[in-house]
Amino acid sequence: ENPEATKGMDLVGRIGYFLAKHWKWGLEKIGVQNEAKKWFNDPMKNTKEFLTGNSGVGLGDAKTFILQPSIERAFAISAKEMYSNLKQAVETEHHDSWLFRHHWGFSLSDIPETFPVYVWYGLEDTGTVPSMSEYMVSQIPKGLPHAIESQGHLTFFSHFDQIISEIVANPCGSSSSS
C-alpha cells in the first residue's frame, strides 16, 4: 500500500477512499446513490457542476471540456451509463478504491526492464493524485514519468495525440521528455 495514497486528494476523494476501505455499505448509501441520481437525471448539467463545483477538478480539465466538447459529451454519457446501474456503480467505485490499497498479484518492481511503462498524469489531479503516480514510477524499473502542468484527471484526453506519438516514436522507452 502506498503510504501517501491520499496525499493531495480532495476531501470527497479521501472520504470515498475511507468508506471503500472500511465501510463499503457507507460508500453505497452515502456516496454512490447520491452521485447516481445526479448523473443519471442530467449528465450534461452534472458534468458542468463537476467542473465548476468543489470536485477538485483542475482548470486544465475544464479547458479540455471547453476546447473539445465531444470529450465533455463522452464523459457525461459514460457517467450516466456507469451510474444507471447502482450495483455496478458501487462495485466500480469500491474496486477503484480497493486498487489503491491491495496487492495486485504482482510487484511493480518485478516488471522487466525490457518493458518501458509510460505514466502520464496531471499535476492538478485530486482523484488519482500525483503522489500515487510518482510512487508507481519509483517502483517500476523502467517507469517513464510524464507529469503535465495545469492538467487534472483528463490528461489522457487532452494529450492523446502527444501520448500516442511518443509511444510510437519511442516504443522502447528511449525518450527523456516529461
Backbone as JSON Lines, residues from 0, in Angstrom:
{"i":0,"aa":"E","n":[0.85,-1.19,0.0],"ca":[0.0,0.0,0.0],"c":[0.88,1.24,0.0]}
{"i":1,"aa":"N","n":[0.55,2.19,-0.85],"ca":[1.28,3.46,-0.91],"c":[0.96,4.26,0.34]}
{"i":2,"aa":"P","n":[1.96,4.61,1.14],"ca":[1.69,5.35,2.37],"c":[1.13,6.74,2.12]}
{"i":3,"aa":"E","n":[1.28,7.26,0.91],"ca":[0.78,8.6,0.6],"c":[-0.36,8.54,-0.42]}
{"i":4,"aa":"A","n":[-1.16,7.49,-0.37],"ca":[-2.22,7.29,-1.37],"c":[-3.21,8.43,-1.43]}
{"i":5,"aa":"T","n":[-3.45,9.1,-0.31],"ca":[-4.44,10.18,-0.31],"c":[-3.8,11.57,-0.25]}
{"i":6,"aa":"K","n":[-2.48,11.64,-0.31],"ca":[-1.8,12.94,-0.27],"c":[-2.23,13.78,-1.49]}
{"i":7,"aa":"G","n":[-2.77,14.94,-1.22],"ca":[-3.2,15.82,-2.3],"c":[-4.61,15.53,-2.8]}
{"i":8,"aa":"M","n":[-5.25,14.51,-2.27],"ca":[-6.6,14.14,-2.69],"c":[-7.6,15.1,-2.06]}
{"i":9,"aa":"D","n":[-8.62,15.5,-2.82],"ca":[-9.64,16.39,-2.26],"c":[-10.44,15.66,-1.19]}
{"i":10,"aa":"L","n":[-11.21,16.43,-0.41],"ca":[-11.95,15.87,0.72],"c":[-12.91,14.76,0.29]}
{"i":11,"aa":"V","n":[-13.62,14.98,-0.81],"ca":[-14.57,13.98,-1.29],"c":[-13.84,12.68,-1.63]}
{"i":12,"aa":"G","n":[-12.68,12.79,-2.28],"ca":[-11.9,11.61,-2.61],"c":[-11.41,10.87,-1.38]}
{"i":13,"aa":"R","n":[-10.95,11.63,-0.36],"ca":[-10.48,10.99,0.86],"c":[-11.62,10.28,1.6]}
{"i":14,"aa":"I","n":[-12.8,10.91,1.6],"ca":[-13.95,10.27,2.24],"c":[-14.32,8.99,1.5]}
{"i":15,"aa":"G","n":[-14.36,9.07,0.17],"ca":[-14.66,7.87,-0.63],"c":[-13.64,6.77,-0.4]}
{"i":16,"aa":"Y","n":[-12.37,7.14,-0.34],"ca":[-11.3,6.17,-0.08],"c":[-11.52,5.5,1.27]}
{"i":17,"aa":"F","n":[-11.81,6.31,2.31],"ca":[-12.03,5.77,3.65],"c":[-13.24,4.84,3.65]}
{"i":18,"aa":"L","n":[-14.34,5.27,3.03],"ca":[-15.55,4.44,3.02],"c":[-15.29,3.1,2.31]}
{"i":19,"aa":"A","n":[-14.61,3.16,1.17],"ca":[-14.34,1.92,0.43],"c":[-13.44,0.99,1.23]}
{"i":20,"aa":"K","n":[-12.53,1.58,1.98],"ca":[-11.59,0.77,2.75],"c":[-12.24,0.16,4.0]}
{"i":21,"aa":"H","n":[-13.12,0.93,4.65],"ca":[-13.62,0.5,5.96],"c":[-15.12,0.21,6.01]}
{"i":22,"aa":"W","n":[-15.87,0.74,5.04],"ca":[-17.32,0.66,5.18],"c":[-17.99,0.69,3.81]}
{"i":23,"aa":"K","n":[-17.94,-0.42,3.11],"ca":[-18.48,-0.47,1.75],"c":[-19.95,-0.09,1.71]}
{"i":24,"aa":"W","n":[-20.73,-0.5,2.71],"ca":[-22.13,-0.15,2.75],"c":[-22.29,1.37,2.79]}
{"i":25,"aa":"G","n":[-21.42,2.04,3.55],"ca":[-21.47,3.5,3.63],"c":[-21.15,4.14,2.3]}
{"i":26,"aa":"L","n":[-20.21,3.56,1.57],"ca":[-19.88,4.07,0.24],"c":[-21.12,4.02,-0.64]}
{"i":27,"aa":"E","n":[-21.85,2.91,-0.56],"ca":[-23.06,2.77,-1.37],"c":[-24.13,3.75,-0.94]}
{"i":28,"aa":"K","n":[-24.43,3.78,0.34],"ca":[-25.55,4.58,0.83],"c":[-25.28,6.07,0.81]}
{"i":29,"aa":"I","n":[-24.07,6.46,1.17],"ca":[-23.77,7.89,1.3],"c":[-23.3,8.49,-0.02]}
{"i":30,"aa":"G","n":[-22.38,7.83,-0.67],"ca":[-21.76,8.43,-1.84],"c":[-22.36,8.1,-3.16]}
{"i":31,"aa":"V","n":[-22.39,6.84,-3.49],"ca":[-22.71,6.43,-4.85],"c":[-24.18,6.67,-5.2]}
{"i":32,"aa":"Q","n":[-25.1,6.43,-4.28],"ca":[-26.51,6.66,-4.6],"c":[-26.77,8.12,-4.94]}
{"i":33,"aa":"N","n":[-26.17,9.02,-4.18],"ca":[-26.34,10.44,-4.45],"c":[-25.75,10.8,-5.82]}
{"i":34,"aa":"E","n":[-24.55,10.33,-6.08],"ca":[-23.92,10.59,-7.38],"c":[-24.74,9.99,-8.52]}
{"i":35,"aa":"A","n":[-25.25,8.8,-8.31],"ca":[-26.02,8.12,-9.35],"c":[-27.23,8.96,-9.76]}
{"i":36,"aa":"K","n":[-27.94,9.48,-8.78],"ca":[-29.12,10.28,-9.08],"c":[-28.75,11.52,-9.9]}
{"i":37,"aa":"K","n":[-27.7,12.2,-9.48],"ca":[-27.29,13.43,-10.18],"c":[-26.88,13.14,-11.62]}
{"i":38,"aa":"W","n":[-26.03,12.12,-11.78],"ca":[-25.53,11.83,-13.13],"c":[-26.62,11.29,-14.03]}
{"i":39,"aa":"F","n":[-27.47,10.45,-13.5],"ca":[-28.48,9.82,-14.34],"c":[-29.54,10.83,-14.77]}
{"i":40,"aa":"N","n":[-29.95,11.71,-13.87],"ca":[-31.02,12.65,-14.19],"c":[-30.61,13.68,-15.24]}
{"i":41,"aa":"D","n":[-29.41,14.21,-15.16],"ca":[-28.98,15.23,-16.11],"c":[-27.45,15.2,-16.23]}
{"i":42,"aa":"P","n":[-26.94,14.28,-17.04],"ca":[-25.48,14.11,-17.1],"c":[-24.73,15.36,-17.58]}
{"i":43,"aa":"M","n":[-25.28,16.11,-18.53],"ca":[-24.57,17.29,-19.01],"c":[-24.52,18.37,-17.93]}
{"i":44,"aa":"K","n":[-25.63,18.58,-17.23],"ca":[-25.65,19.57,-16.14],"c":[-24.68,19.15,-15.04]}
{"i":45,"aa":"N","n":[-24.67,17.89,-14.69],"ca":[-23.77,17.43,-13.63],"c":[-22.32,17.53,-14.06]}
{"i":46,"aa":"T","n":[-22.04,17.33,-15.35],"ca":[-20.67,17.49,-15.85],"c":[-20.22,18.93,-15.64]}
{"i":47,"aa":"K","n":[-21.09,19.88,-15.96],"ca":[-20.74,21.29,-15.76],"c":[-20.55,21.6,-14.27]}
{"i":48,"aa":"E","n":[-21.43,21.06,-13.42],"ca":[-21.28,21.27,-11.97],"c":[-20.01,20.6,-11.46]}
{"i":49,"aa":"F","n":[-19.68,19.46,-12.02],"ca":[-18.46,18.73,-11.66],"c":[-17.24,19.61,-11.92]}
{"i":50,"aa":"L","n":[-17.28,20.35,-13.02],"ca":[-16.14,21.19,-13.39],"c":[-16.06,22.47,-12.57]}
{"i":51,"aa":"T","n":[-17.22,23.01,-12.18],"ca":[-17.22,24.3,-11.51],"c":[-17.4,24.2,-10.01]}
{"i":52,"aa":"G","n":[-17.78,23.03,-9.52],"ca":[-18.02,22.87,-8.09],"c":[-16.77,22.52,-7.32]}
{"i":53,"aa":"N","n":[-16.94,21.92,-6.17],"ca":[-15.83,21.56,-5.3],"c":[-15.43,20.11,-5.55]}
{"i":54,"aa":"S","n":[-15.18,19.78,-6.8],"ca":[-14.85,18.39,-7.14],"c":[-13.36,18.15,-7.2]}
{"i":55,"aa":"G","n":[-12.58,19.2,-7.12],"ca":[-11.14,19.05,-7.2],"c":[-10.62,18.94,-8.63]}
{"i":56,"aa":"V","n":[-11.49,19.19,-9.6],"ca":[-11.08,19.12,-11.0],"c":[-10.26,20.36,-11.31]}
{"i":57,"aa":"G","n":[-9.13,20.17,-11.95],"ca":[-8.27,21.29,-12.28],"c":[-8.79,22.11,-13.45]}
{"i":58,"aa":"L","n":[-8.26,23.32,-13.57],"ca":[-8.65,24.18,-14.67],"c":[-8.3,23.57,-16.02]}
{"i":59,"aa":"G","n":[-7.24,22.76,-16.04],"ca":[-6.88,22.09,-17.29],"c":[-7.97,21.15,-17.76]}
{"i":60,"aa":"D","n":[-8.64,20.47,-16.82],"ca":[-9.74,19.59,-17.19],"c":[-10.91,20.4,-17.73]}
{"i":61,"aa":"A","n":[-11.22,21.52,-17.1],"ca":[-12.3,22.37,-17.59],"c":[-11.98,22.87,-18.99]}
{"i":62,"aa":"K","n":[-10.74,23.25,-19.2],"ca":[-10.31,23.72,-20.53],"c":[-10.45,22.6,-21.57]}
{"i":63,"aa":"T","n":[-10.12,21.38,-21.18],"ca":[-10.27,20.24,-22.1],"c":[-11.71,20.11,-22.57]}
{"i":64,"aa":"F","n":[-12.66,20.21,-21.63],"ca":[-14.08,20.11,-21.98],"c":[-14.51,21.27,-22.88]}
{"i":65,"aa":"I","n":[-14.02,22.47,-22.59],"ca":[-14.41,23.65,-23.39],"c":[-13.87,23.54,-24.8]}
{"i":66,"aa":"L","n":[-12.61,23.15,-24.94],"ca":[-11.97,23.08,-26.25],"c":[-12.36,21.84,-27.04]}
{"i":67,"aa":"Q","n":[-12.81,20.8,-26.33],"ca":[-13.17,19.55,-27.01],"c":[-14.54,19.08,-26.5]}
{"i":68,"aa":"P","n":[-15.62,19.7,-26.97],"ca":[-16.96,19.36,-26.47],"c":[-17.32,17.88,-26.63]}
{"i":69,"aa":"S","n":[-16.74,17.21,-27.59],"ca":[-17.03,15.79,-27.76],"c":[-16.54,14.99,-26.55]}
{"i":70,"aa":"I","n":[-15.46,15.43,-25.91],"ca":[-14.96,14.76,-24.71],"c":[-15.93,14.99,-23.56]}
{"i":71,"aa":"E","n":[-16.46,16.21,-23.46],"ca":[-17.44,16.5,-22.41],"c":[-18.67,15.61,-22.57]}
{"i":72,"aa":"R","n":[-19.16,15.49,-23.8],"ca":[-20.34,14.64,-24.06],"c":[-20.03,13.17,-23.73]}
{"i":73,"aa":"A","n":[-18.87,12.69,-24.17],"ca":[-18.5,11.3,-23.89],"c":[-18.38,11.05,-22.39]}
{"i":74,"aa":"F","n":[-17.82,12.02,-21.67],"ca":[-17.69,11.92,-20.21],"c":[-19.08,11.82,-19.58]}
{"i":75,"aa":"A","n":[-19.98,12.68,-19.99],"ca":[-21.34,12.69,-19.44],"c":[-22.07,11.39,-19.74]}
{"i":76,"aa":"I","n":[-21.96,10.91,-20.96],"ca":[-22.63,9.66,-21.35],"c":[-22.05,8.48,-20.57]}
{"i":77,"aa":"S","n":[-20.73,8.47,-20.44],"ca":[-20.08,7.39,-19.7],"c":[-20.52,7.39,-18.24]}
{"i":78,"aa":"A","n":[-20.58,8.57,-17.64],"ca":[-21.01,8.66,-16.23],"c":[-22.46,8.21,-16.09]}
{"i":79,"aa":"K","n":[-23.31,8.64,-17.02],"ca":[-24.72,8.24,-16.95],"c":[-24.84,6.72,-17.07]}
{"i":80,"aa":"E","n":[-24.07,6.14,-17.98],"ca":[-24.1,4.69,-18.15],"c":[-23.61,3.98,-16.9]}
{"i":81,"aa":"M","n":[-22.51,4.47,-16.32],"ca":[-21.98,3.82,-15.13],"c":[-22.97,3.9,-13.97]}
{"i":82,"aa":"Y","n":[-23.57,5.07,-13.78],"ca":[-24.46,5.25,-12.64],"c":[-25.88,4.77,-12.88]}
{"i":83,"aa":"S","n":[-26.19,4.33,-14.09],"ca":[-27.55,3.83,-14.36],"c":[-27.81,2.5,-13.66]}
{"i":84,"aa":"N","n":[-26.76,1.77,-13.37],"ca":[-26.88,0.52,-12.64],"c":[-26.19,0.73,-11.29]}
{"i":85,"aa":"L","n":[-27.0,0.96,-10.25],"ca":[-26.45,1.31,-8.95],"c":[-25.48,0.26,-8.42]}
{"i":86,"aa":"K","n":[-25.84,-0.99,-8.57],"ca":[-24.96,-2.06,-8.07],"c":[-23.6,-2.01,-8.77]}
{"i":87,"aa":"Q","n":[-23.64,-1.82,-10.1],"ca":[-22.4,-1.73,-10.87],"c":[-21.6,-0.5,-10.45]}
{"i":88,"aa":"A","n":[-22.27,0.62,-10.2],"ca":[-21.58,1.84,-9.81],"c":[-20.88,1.65,-8.47]}
{"i":89,"aa":"V","n":[-21.56,1.02,-7.52],"ca":[-20.95,0.77,-6.21],"c":[-19.73,-0.13,-6.38]}
{"i":90,"aa":"E","n":[-19.88,-1.19,-7.16],"ca":[-18.76,-2.11,-7.37],"c":[-17.58,-1.4,-8.05]}
{"i":91,"aa":"T","n":[-17.88,-0.54,-9.02],"ca":[-16.81,0.19,-9.71],"c":[-16.08,1.11,-8.74]}
{"i":92,"aa":"E","n":[-16.83,1.9,-7.97],"ca":[-16.21,2.81,-7.0],"c":[-15.41,2.02,-5.96]}
{"i":93,"aa":"H","n":[-15.96,0.94,-5.49],"ca":[-15.28,0.12,-4.49],"c":[-14.0,-0.49,-5.07]}
{"i":94,"aa":"H","n":[-14.1,-1.01,-6.3],"ca":[-12.93,-1.62,-6.93],"c":[-11.81,-0.59,-7.14]}
{"i":95,"aa":"D","n":[-12.18,0.61,-7.61],"ca":[-11.16,1.66,-7.79],"c":[-10.45,1.94,-6.48]}
{"i":96,"aa":"S","n":[-11.21,2.07,-5.4],"ca":[-10.6,2.34,-4.09],"c":[-9.8,1.14,-3.6]}
{"i":97,"aa":"W","n":[-10.29,-0.06,-3.89],"ca":[-9.6,-1.29,-3.49],"c":[-8.21,-1.35,-4.13]}
{"i":98,"aa":"L","n":[-8.13,-0.91,-5.4],"ca":[-6.84,-0.94,-6.1],"c":[-5.79,-0.07,-5.42]}
{"i":99,"aa":"F","n":[-6.22,0.99,-4.74],"ca":[-5.29,1.85,-4.04],"c":[-4.59,1.13,-2.9]}
{"i":100,"aa":"R","n":[-5.23,0.13,-2.29],"ca":[-4.71,-0.38,-1.04],"c":[-4.44,-1.87,-0.98]}
{"i":101,"aa":"H","n":[-4.59,-2.57,-2.08],"ca":[-4.34,-4.01,-2.07],"c":[-3.26,-4.39,-3.07]}
{"i":102,"aa":"H","n":[-2.66,-5.5,-2.81],"ca":[-1.66,-6.06,-3.71],"c":[-2.36,-6.5,-5.0]}
{"i":103,"aa":"W","n":[-1.75,-6.23,-6.13],"ca":[-2.36,-6.52,-7.43],"c":[-2.04,-7.93,-7.94]}
{"i":104,"aa":"G","n":[-1.3,-8.7,-7.19],"ca":[-0.91,-10.03,-7.65],"c":[0.48,-10.05,-8.25]}
{"i":105,"aa":"F","n":[1.11,-8.89,-8.33],"ca":[2.49,-8.78,-8.78],"c":[3.06,-7.5,-8.19]}
{"i":106,"aa":"S","n":[4.36,-7.42,-8.17],"ca":[5.03,-6.23,-7.67],"c":[5.46,-5.38,-8.86]}
{"i":107,"aa":"L","n":[5.26,-4.08,-8.77],"ca":[5.68,-3.19,-9.86],"c":[7.17,-3.33,-10.13]}
{"i":108,"aa":"S","n":[7.94,-3.62,-9.11],"ca":[9.39,-3.76,-9.28],"c":[9.77,-5.02,-10.06]}
{"i":109,"aa":"D","n":[8.81,-5.93,-10.22],"ca":[9.06,-7.16,-10.98],"c":[8.86,-6.99,-12.48]}
{"i":110,"aa":"I","n":[8.36,-5.84,-12.91],"ca":[8.19,-5.6,-14.35],"c":[9.58,-5.55,-14.97]}
{"i":111,"aa":"P","n":[9.84,-6.39,-15.97],"ca":[11.2,-6.43,-16.56],"c":[11.6,-5.08,-17.15]}
{"i":112,"aa":"E","n":[12.89,-4.77,-17.05],"ca":[13.4,-3.51,-17.61],"c":[13.23,-3.42,-19.11]}
{"i":113,"aa":"T","n":[12.99,-4.54,-19.76],"ca":[12.77,-4.52,-21.21],"c":[11.42,-3.92,-21.57]}
{"i":114,"aa":"F","n":[10.56,-3.72,-20.57],"ca":[9.22,-3.17,-20.81],"c":[9.12,-1.76,-20.23]}
{"i":115,"aa":"P","n":[9.19,-0.74,-21.09],"ca":[9.01,0.61,-20.56],"c":[7.54,0.81,-20.18]}
{"i":116,"aa":"V","n":[7.33,1.53,-19.12],"ca":[5.97,1.83,-18.69],"c":[5.84,3.35,-18.62]}
{"i":117,"aa":"Y","n":[5.11,3.9,-19.58],"ca":[4.85,5.33,-19.6],"c":[3.75,5.64,-18.58]}
{"i":118,"aa":"V","n":[3.99,6.62,-17.73],"ca":[2.99,7.02,-16.75],"c":[2.71,8.51,-16.97]}
{"i":119,"aa":"W","n":[1.55,8.78,-17.57],"ca":[1.13,10.16,-17.84],"c":[0.16,10.56,-16.74]}
{"i":120,"aa":"Y","n":[0.37,11.74,-16.18],"ca":[-0.54,12.2,-15.14],"c":[-0.54,13.72,-15.06]}
{"i":121,"aa":"G","n":[-1.69,14.25,-14.64],"ca":[-1.83,15.69,-14.47],"c":[-1.47,16.08,-13.05]}
{"i":122,"aa":"L","n":[-0.75,17.16,-12.92],"ca":[-0.31,17.61,-11.6],"c":[-1.44,18.23,-10.79]}
{"i":123,"aa":"E","n":[-2.6,18.49,-11.41],"ca":[-3.75,19.02,-10.69],"c":[-4.79,17.95,-10.37]}
{"i":124,"aa":"D","n":[-4.47,16.69,-10.61],"ca":[-5.43,15.61,-10.36],"c":[-5.58,15.4,-8.85]}
{"i":125,"aa":"T","n":[-6.82,15.52,-8.36],"ca":[-7.06,15.32,-6.94],"c":[-7.79,14.02,-6.66]}
{"i":126,"aa":"G","n":[-7.99,13.21,-7.7],"ca":[-8.59,11.88,-7.53],"c":[-7.49,10.83,-7.54]}
{"i":127,"aa":"T","n":[-6.87,10.68,-8.7],"ca":[-5.68,9.84,-8.82],"c":[-4.51,10.81,-8.67]}
{"i":128,"aa":"V","n":[-4.13,11.04,-7.45],"ca":[-3.22,12.14,-7.11],"c":[-1.8,11.91,-7.65]}
{"i":129,"aa":"P","n":[-1.08,13.01,-7.94],"ca":[0.29,12.87,-8.46],"c":[1.19,12.02,-7.58]}
{"i":130,"aa":"S","n":[1.02,12.08,-6.27],"ca":[1.89,11.26,-5.41],"c":[1.73,9.77,-5.7]}
{"i":131,"aa":"M","n":[0.52,9.35,-6.11],"ca":[0.32,7.94,-6.47],"c":[1.08,7.61,-7.76]}
{"i":132,"aa":"S","n":[0.99,8.49,-8.74],"ca":[1.72,8.26,-9.99],"c":[3.22,8.26,-9.76]}
{"i":133,"aa":"E","n":[3.69,9.21,-8.95],"ca":[5.12,9.28,-8.65],"c":[5.6,8.04,-7.91]}
{"i":134,"aa":"Y","n":[4.78,7.54,-7.01],"ca":[5.12,6.31,-6.29],"c":[5.23,5.14,-7.27]}
{"i":135,"aa":"M","n":[4.25,5.04,-8.16],"ca":[4.28,3.93,-9.14],"c":[5.54,4.01,-10.01]}
{"i":136,"aa":"V","n":[5.85,5.19,-10.51],"ca":[7.04,5.36,-11.35],"c":[8.29,4.95,-10.58]}
{"i":137,"aa":"S","n":[8.34,5.3,-9.3],"ca":[9.53,4.96,-8.5],"c":[9.68,3.46,-8.3]}
{"i":138,"aa":"Q","n":[8.61,2.71,-8.42],"ca":[8.65,1.26,-8.2],"c":[8.91,0.46,-9.48]}
{"i":139,"aa":"I","n":[8.67,1.07,-10.63],"ca":[8.81,0.38,-11.93],"c":[10.22,0.58,-12.45]}
{"i":140,"aa":"P","n":[10.96,-0.51,-12.74],"ca":[12.35,-0.37,-13.19],"c":[12.53,0.59,-14.36]}
{"i":141,"aa":"K","n":[11.64,0.55,-15.33],"ca":[11.75,1.47,-16.47],"c":[10.49,2.32,-16.55]}
{"i":142,"aa":"G","n":[10.12,2.9,-15.41],"ca":[8.98,3.8,-15.35],"c":[9.35,5.15,-15.94]}
{"i":143,"aa":"L","n":[8.55,5.62,-16.85],"ca":[8.83,6.88,-17.54],"c":[7.74,7.9,-17.19]}
{"i":144,"aa":"P","n":[8.05,8.81,-16.28],"ca":[7.04,9.78,-15.84],"c":[6.81,10.89,-16.85]}
{"i":145,"aa":"H","n":[5.57,11.28,-16.97],"ca":[5.19,12.43,-17.8],"c":[4.19,13.24,-17.0]}
{"i":146,"aa":"A","n":[4.69,14.13,-16.17],"ca":[3.85,14.99,-15.34],"c":[3.45,16.21,-16.17]}
{"i":147,"aa":"I","n":[2.16,16.45,-16.27],"ca":[1.65,17.53,-17.1],"c":[1.12,18.67,-16.22]}
{"i":148,"aa":"E","n":[1.71,19.83,-16.38],"ca":[1.27,21.03,-15.65],"c":[-0.15,21.4,-16.07]}
{"i":149,"aa":"S","n":[-0.87,22.0,-15.17],"ca":[-2.21,22.55,-15.43],"c":[-3.17,21.52,-16.0]}
{"i":150,"aa":"Q","n":[-3.0,20.27,-15.63],"ca":[-3.91,19.21,-16.06],"c":[-4.33,18.41,-14.84]}
{"i":151,"aa":"G","n":[-5.5,17.84,-14.93],"ca":[-6.01,17.01,-13.85],"c":[-6.21,15.59,-14.32]}
{"i":152,"aa":"H","n":[-7.39,15.09,-14.11],"ca":[-7.72,13.69,-14.35],"c":[-7.89,13.36,-15.83]}
{"i":153,"aa":"L","n":[-8.1,14.35,-16.67],"ca":[-8.39,14.11,-18.08],"c":[-7.17,14.21,-18.99]}
{"i":154,"aa":"T","n":[-5.99,14.03,-18.43],"ca":[-4.75,14.16,-19.19],"c":[-4.73,13.27,-20.43]}
{"i":155,"aa":"F","n":[-5.26,12.07,-20.3],"ca":[-5.28,11.16,-21.46],"c":[-6.02,11.78,-22.64]}
{"i":156,"aa":"F","n":[-7.12,12.46,-22.36],"ca":[-7.89,13.07,-23.44],"c":[-7.22,14.31,-24.0]}
{"i":157,"aa":"S","n":[-6.73,15.17,-23.12],"ca":[-6.14,16.43,-23.58],"c":[-4.8,16.24,-24.28]}
{"i":158,"aa":"H","n":[-4.1,15.16,-23.97],"ca":[-2.78,14.92,-24.54],"c":[-2.7,13.62,-25.34]}
{"i":159,"aa":"F","n":[-3.84,13.15,-25.81],"ca":[-3.9,11.87,-26.51],"c":[-2.91,11.8,-27.67]}
{"i":160,"aa":"D","n":[-2.92,12.81,-28.54],"ca":[-2.02,12.77,-29.71],"c":[-0.56,12.72,-29.29]}
{"i":161,"aa":"Q","n":[-0.21,13.5,-28.28],"ca":[1.18,13.51,-27.78],"c":[1.55,12.16,-27.19]}
{"i":162,"aa":"I","n":[0.64,11.56,-26.44],"ca":[0.9,10.26,-25.81],"c":[1.16,9.2,-26.88]}
{"i":163,"aa":"I","n":[0.25,9.11,-27.85],"ca":[0.39,8.1,-28.91],"c":[1.65,8.36,-29.73]}
{"i":164,"aa":"S","n":[1.9,9.62,-30.07],"ca":[3.1,9.94,-30.86],"c":[4.37,9.51,-30.15]}
{"i":165,"aa":"E","n":[4.43,9.76,-28.84],"ca":[5.64,9.38,-28.1],"c":[5.8,7.87,-28.03]}
{"i":166,"aa":"I","n":[4.73,7.17,-27.79],"ca":[4.82,5.71,-27.69],"c":[5.23,5.1,-29.03]}
{"i":167,"aa":"V","n":[4.66,5.62,-30.11],"ca":[5.01,5.11,-31.44],"c":[6.47,5.46,-31.78]}
{"i":168,"aa":"A","n":[6.88,6.68,-31.45],"ca":[8.25,7.1,-31.78],"c":[9.29,6.44,-30.88]}
{"i":169,"aa":"N","n":[8.89,6.07,-29.66],"ca":[9.83,5.52,-28.69],"c":[9.28,4.26,-28.04]}
{"i":170,"aa":"P","n":[9.01,3.21,-28.81],"ca":[8.39,2.03,-28.24],"c":[9.25,1.35,-27.16]}
{"i":171,"aa":"C","n":[10.55,1.6,-27.18],"ca":[11.42,1.0,-26.17],"c":[11.68,1.94,-25.01]}
{"i":172,"aa":"G","n":[11.0,3.09,-25.03],"ca":[11.12,4.0,-23.92],"c":[12.4,4.77,-23.88]}
{"i":173,"aa":"S","n":[12.95,5.13,-25.03],"ca":[14.22,5.83,-25.05],"c":[14.06,7.33,-24.89]}
{"i":174,"aa":"S","n":[12.8,7.8,-24.73],"ca":[12.55,9.22,-24.6],"c":[12.99,9.73,-23.24]}
{"i":175,"aa":"S","n":[13.35,10.99,-23.19],"ca":[13.69,11.6,-21.92],"c":[12.77,12.75,-21.6]}
{"i":176,"aa":"S","n":[11.7,12.91,-22.38],"ca":[10.79,14.05,-22.13],"c":[9.89,13.77,-20.96]}
{"i":177,"aa":"S","n":[9.44,14.85,-20.34],"ca":[8.48,14.77,-19.24],"c":[7.44,15.83,-19.4]}
